[in-house]
Amino acid sequence: MNPQNKKDLIAAYKQRKQVGGVYAVTNTRTGKSLVLASADIGGIQKRYEFAALTGGCFHPRLMKDAQTYGNDAFTFTVLEQIERKETQTDRDFAEDLDALLALRLEQYDPATLY
C-alpha cells in the first residue's frame, strides 16, 4: 500500500459519520436480555457476529447462559440509533447515549435483564 493511499484511507475514516445506539442481546430460551449502549453500534454488531461465528462469548454477563444454551440461543437487535452531530463532544455524545439507554431500560422488567 502506497503512503498516499494510506493517508487517504485514514482521512476517510476520520470523516465518517459516527453512529451510536442502544442494542439488546436476547436469550431466546430464557427471555433475558442484555441492554447496553455503544458509541459505535456498527462495530458492536460486528463484534457480536464475530463472537457468534467463532463460538466465543460476546459479553462476560452472558458467559454462563452461552455455555448452557449455546451462542445460537441469542439474538442481537439494534433498538435505537443516533448520529453524532459535528458540534458534539465525546462527552456530550456519551451523555446522549446514556439518556437513550435509560429510556430504553424503563421498557424492560428488571427481572428479565442480565
Helices and strands as residue ranges (DSSP letters): H 3-15, E 19-27, E 33-38, H 41-54, G 60-62, H 63-69, G 71-73, E 74-83, H 90-105, G 110-112
